Amino acid sequence: MLSHTLEHGVLVITVDQDPGIDGRAALSTHITGLVDAHRPAPVVIVIGDQAASNAAVSAVLRAHQWCARLGILMCVVAHSAPLRRLLENGAGTSGPRLVVHARVDTAIATAFTAAA
């Protein structure tokens, strides 16, 4: 369902499958567990094309709330413009703004620079 790496001190989590509505909570738990294990590293979550769904968006938005509570920078990468808009609109206005990118390299560079 997901994989992760550390790139330039940035935790990069890739969601490559749609978790479905029943897997949404499990995905959120996996992501927050990784965030906890690697904090205070900034986080980039990549939503792969096969994972682009409302369930994945919901899990990522929950992870964003978790990162905000911990004071950890989080960015999201989605290739689909409609998915990026859905993420931006769903993030709400309380706490730090969710930054959504179209490219992984840009998101990692942004997160690395912001955390430095």
C-alpha positions as CSV (number, residue, x, y, z in Angstrom):
1,M,0.0,0.0,0.0
2,L,2.9,2.4,0.8
3,S,6.6,2.6,0.8
4,H,9.0,5.1,2.2
5,T,12.6,6.5,1.9
6,L,14.7,9.2,3.3
7,E,16.0,11.7,0.7
8,H,18.2,14.6,1.9
9,G,16.8,14.2,5.4
10,V,13.2,14.3,4.1
11,L,10.8,11.4,4.8
12,V,9.2,10.5,1.4
13,I,6.1,8.3,1.7
14,T,4.7,6.9,-1.5
15,V,1.1,5.7,-1.5
16,D,0.8,3.5,-4.6
17,Q,-2.5,1.8,-4.1
18,D,-6.0,3.0,-3.4
19,P,-6.7,2.0,0.2
20,G,-10.4,1.9,-0.3
21,I,-12.8,3.2,2.3
22,D,-12.1,0.3,4.6
23,G,-8.3,0.8,4.4
24,R,-8.4,4.6,5.0
25,A,-7.8,4.4,8.7
26,A,-5.0,1.8,8.4
27,L,-3.2,4.0,5.8
28,S,-3.5,7.0,8.1
29,T,-2.1,5.0,11.0
30,H,0.8,3.7,8.8
31,I,1.7,7.3,7.7
32,T,1.5,8.8,11.2
33,G,3.6,5.9,12.6
34,L,6.3,6.7,10.0
35,V,6.1,10.4,10.8
36,D,6.6,9.6,14.5
37,A,9.5,7.3,13.8
38,H,11.4,9.9,11.7
39,R,10.5,13.1,13.4
40,P,11.5,15.9,13.2
41,A,12.2,15.2,9.5
42,P,9.9,17.0,7.1
43,V,7.5,14.8,5.2
44,V,6.6,14.5,1.5
45,I,3.7,12.2,0.7
46,V,3.4,11.1,-2.9
47,I,0.0,9.9,-4.1
48,G,0.6,7.7,-7.1
49,D,-1.8,7.6,-10.0
50,Q,-3.2,4.2,-8.9
51,A,-3.9,5.6,-5.4
52,A,-5.7,8.8,-6.4
53,S,-9.0,8.4,-4.5
54,N,-11.1,10.1,-1.9
55,A,-10.0,7.5,0.6
56,A,-6.3,8.3,0.0
57,V,-7.0,12.0,0.2
58,S,-8.8,11.5,3.5
59,A,-5.8,9.6,5.0
60,V,-3.4,12.2,3.8
61,L,-5.4,15.0,5.2
62,R,-5.5,13.2,8.6
63,A,-1.7,12.9,8.4
64,H,-1.5,16.6,7.7
65,Q,-3.4,17.3,10.8
66,W,-1.0,15.0,12.8
67,C,2.0,16.8,11.3
68,A,0.6,20.2,12.1
69,R,0.1,19.2,15.8
70,L,3.7,18.0,15.9
71,G,5.0,21.1,14.2
72,I,6.4,19.0,11.2
73,L,6.4,20.4,7.7
74,M,4.4,18.2,5.3
75,C,4.0,18.5,1.5
76,V,2.0,16.4,-0.9
77,V,2.7,15.4,-4.5
78,A,-0.1,14.5,-6.9
79,H,0.2,14.5,-10.7
80,S,-3.5,15.1,-11.2
81,A,-4.6,18.7,-11.1
82,P,-8.2,17.8,-9.8
83,L,-6.6,15.7,-7.0
84,R,-4.3,18.6,-6.1
85,R,-7.3,20.9,-5.9
86,L,-9.2,18.4,-3.7
87,L,-6.3,18.2,-1.3
88,E,-5.9,22.0,-1.1
89,N,-9.7,22.5,-0.6
90,G,-9.9,19.7,2.0
91,A,-6.9,20.9,4.1
92,G,-8.9,23.7,5.8
93,T,-7.6,26.9,7.1
94,S,-6.6,26.1,10.7
95,G,-3.0,25.3,11.2
96,P,-0.2,25.4,8.6
97,R,-1.2,25.5,5.0
98,L,-0.9,22.2,3.1
99,V,1.5,22.7,0.1
100,V,0.7,20.5,-2.8
101,H,3.1,20.0,-5.7
102,A,2.9,18.3,-9.1
103,R,6.5,17.0,-9.0
104,V,8.4,14.9,-6.4
105,D,11.8,16.6,-6.8
106,T,10.3,20.1,-6.3
107,A,8.5,18.9,-3.1
108,I,11.6,17.3,-1.7
109,A,13.7,20.4,-2.5
110,T,11.1,22.7,-0.9
111,A,10.8,20.6,2.2
112,F,14.6,20.3,2.6
113,T,15.1,24.1,2.2
114,A,12.2,25.0,4.5
115,A,13.6,22.7,7.2
116,A,17.1,23.9,7.0
